């Protein structure tokens, strides 16, 4: 997938998402309390009923719970570092055909921790839901589909906007360090989404191009997490 004249880079994504980020920051400011209600004792019990004996995975899920507890009320950058480091260390990269015997499967964080392995979108999803639980509003987060130019393949990362006009930070399983998007010349953004919608670079002046409710795999993940005992709202 080569860069075309109609395929803007990270700076265009940043500028054109700005207005929507400002609007949603006011609309969603009061929703964080929903995410704080995660009962990991019940979640573990439900996981064993759904997926069978957890074995070593119990320790990984408990470590996730402990990490989240330790990061509550920490500065956002510390939360980003902790969450990014946790999943990059706990999960080994494998593609969906090897993990799930499917060409494209979006796993919940519990499913990934049970397997101890994840495809790129599973890392991004696990980091997104963890940071939402820690109180970071969804308008600051984007699950972003990119082309990894070095590997010449589709890839997914999580991006974080500290402010509407900020250079977003990229949380990636390919490298351990969180870097600004302007320093990730190896990634070409294609589209991004979160609870508020789907965003296409350059589409409609950068306004929300579609509703994320139309993303069936995203909706499937939300439903699975709710059935696992997580309060996630609409993401």
C-alpha positions in Angstrom: 0.0 0.0 0.0 1.9 3.1 -1.2 1.3 6.6 -0.2 -1.0 8.5 -2.6 -1.7 12.2 -2.9 -5.0 11.5 -1.0 -3.3 9.7 1.9 -2.2 12.2 4.5 0.1 11.3 7.3 0.0 11.7 11.0 0.0 15.5 11.0 -3.2 15.6 9.0 -4.8 13.1 11.3 -3.9 15.2 14.3 -5.2 18.5 12.8 -8.4 17.1 11.4 -9.4 15.2 14.5 -8.9 18.2 16.7 -12.4 19.6 16.6 -14.0 16.3 17.4 -11.7 15.7 20.3 -12.7 19.0 21.9 -16.4 18.2 21.5 -16.2 14.7 22.9 -14.1 15.7 25.9 -17.1 17.6 27.2 -19.7 14.9 26.3 -17.8 12.0 27.9 -16.3 13.6 30.9 -18.7 11.9 33.3 -18.4 8.3 32.0 -15.2 7.2 33.6 -16.9 5.9 36.7 -18.5 3.1 34.7 -15.1 1.8 33.8 -13.8 1.7 37.4 -16.2 -1.1 38.3 -14.1 -4.2 37.4 -14.4 -7.1 39.9 -11.5 -9.3 39.0 -12.5 -12.1 41.5 -15.8 -12.4 39.5 -14.0 -12.0 36.2 -11.6 -14.9 37.0 -14.6 -17.0 38.1 -16.4 -16.2 34.9 -13.3 -16.9 32.8 -13.0 -20.4 34.2 -16.6 -21.1 33.4 -16.2 -19.8 29.8 -12.8 -21.0 28.9 -12.0 -23.8 31.3 -9.1 -24.2 33.9 -6.9 -21.1 33.6 -3.6 -22.6 34.7 -0.7 -20.2 34.3 -3.1 -17.7 32.8 -4.6 -17.0 36.2 -1.3 -15.4 37.2 -1.3 -13.2 34.1 -4.8 -12.0 34.7 -4.0 -11.3 38.4 -0.9 -9.5 37.3 -3.0 -7.3 35.0 -5.4 -6.5 37.9 -2.5 -5.6 40.2 -0.9 -3.4 37.5 -4.2 -1.5 37.0 -4.6 -1.0 40.8 -1.0 0.3 41.1 -1.5 2.8 38.2 -4.7 4.4 39.4 -4.3 8.1 40.0 -0.9 8.1 38.3 0.0 10.7 35.6 -1.2 9.8 32.2 2.3 9.2 30.8 3.1 6.8 33.6 -0.1 4.9 32.9 0.8 4.7 29.2 4.2 3.4 30.0 3.0 0.8 32.5 0.2 -0.5 30.3 2.3 -0.6 27.1 5.2 -2.4 29.0 2.8 -4.9 30.7 1.2 -6.3 27.5 4.4 -6.2 25.4 6.0 -8.3 28.1 3.1 -10.6 29.0 2.1 -11.5 25.4 4.1 -13.0 22.6 3.3 -12.0 19.1 1.6 -14.6 17.0 -0.8 -14.2 14.1 -4.5 -15.2 14.3 -4.1 -18.2 12.1 -1.8 -19.7 14.6 -3.6 -18.6 17.8 -7.2 -19.0 16.7 -7.1 -20.9 13.4 -8.9 -17.9 11.9 -7.6 -15.3 9.5 -8.8 -12.4 11.6 -10.0 -12.7 15.2 -10.2 -9.8 17.7 -9.6 -11.2 21.2 -10.5 -9.7 24.5 -7.7 -8.9 26.9 -8.7 -12.0 28.9 -8.6 -14.2 25.9 -5.1 -12.9 25.0 -3.8 -13.4 28.5 -5.2 -16.9 28.6 -3.3 -17.7 25.4 -0.3 -15.7 26.4 -0.2 -14.6 22.8 -1.7 -11.9 20.6 -1.9 -10.5 17.1 -1.3 -6.8 16.7 -4.9 -5.7 17.1 -5.1 -7.7 20.4 -2.3 -5.7 21.8 -4.0 -2.4 20.8 -7.3 -3.5 22.2 -5.9 -4.7 25.5 -4.0 -1.4 26.0 -7.1 0.7 25.0 -9.4 -1.0 27.5 -6.8 -0.9 30.2 -6.2 2.9 29.8 -10.0 3.5 29.6 -10.3 1.6 32.9 -7.6 3.9 34.4 -9.7 6.9 33.5 -8.2 8.1 30.2 -11.2 9.4 28.1 -11.8 7.7 24.8 -11.4 10.8 22.8 -7.7 10.8 23.7 -7.3 7.2 22.4 -7.4 5.9 18.9 -7.1 2.2 17.8 -5.2 3.0 14.6 -4.9 0.8 11.5 -1.6 1.5 9.8 0.7 0.0 7.2 4.0 -1.1 8.7 6.3 0.0 5.9 9.4 -2.0 7.0 7.4 -5.2 7.2 5.2 -4.2 4.2 2.1 -5.4 6.0 -1.1 -4.3 7.7 -0.6 -3.5 11.4 -2.6 -2.0 14.3 -1.4 0.3 17.1 -2.9 2.4 19.8 -2.4 6.2 19.6 -2.8 8.7 22.4 -3.6 12.4 22.0 -2.6 14.4 25.1 -4.5 17.4 23.5 -6.5 17.8 20.3 -3.5 19.3 18.4 -0.8 17.2 20.0 1.5 14.9 18.1 0.0 11.5 19.1 2.1 9.0 21.0 2.2 5.5 19.5 1.9 2.4 21.7 3.1 -0.5 19.6 4.0 -4.1 20.1 6.8 -3.9 17.4 9.0 -1.7 19.6 9.0 -1.3 23.4 9.5 2.5 23.5 6.5 4.9 23.2 7.4 7.4 20.5 5.6 10.4 18.9 3.9 9.6 15.6 6.2 12.1 13.9 9.1 9.8 14.8 7.4 6.7 13.4 8.2 7.1 9.7 7.8 3.4 9.4 4.0 3.6 9.9 1.5 4.9 7.4 -1.9 5.7 9.1 -5.0 4.3 7.2 -7.9 4.8 9.6 -8.6 5.0 13.3 -11.6 4.4 15.6 -12.7 4.5 19.2 -16.1 4.6 21.0 -17.1 7.8 19.2 -16.6 6.7 15.6 -14.4 5.8 12.7 -12.0 8.3 11.2 -10.5 8.3 7.7 -7.6 10.6 7.0 -8.8 13.4 4.8 -12.5 12.3 4.7 -15.1 15.1 5.1 -12.5 17.6 6.4 -11.4 15.2 9.1 -14.9 14.9 10.7 -16.1 11.5 11.9 -16.6 9.5 8.8 -18.7 6.7 10.3 -20.1 5.2 13.5 -17.9 2.6 15.2 -21.1 0.7 15.9 -20.8 -0.4 12.2 -17.5 -2.1 13.0 -18.8 -5.6 13.6 -15.5 -7.0 15.1 -15.3 -4.0 17.5 -18.9 -4.6 18.6 -18.2 -8.3 19.0 -15.2 -7.5 21.4 -17.4 -5.2 23.5 -20.1 -7.9 23.8 -17.5 -10.5 24.7 -16.0 -8.3 27.4 -19.4 -7.6 28.8 -20.1 -11.3 29.0 -16.8 -11.8 30.7 -17.9 -9.4 33.5 -16.3 -6.1 32.3 -18.2 -2.8 32.5 -17.1 -1.2 29.2 -20.1 0.7 28.1 -19.8 1.5 24.4 -16.0 1.5 24.5 
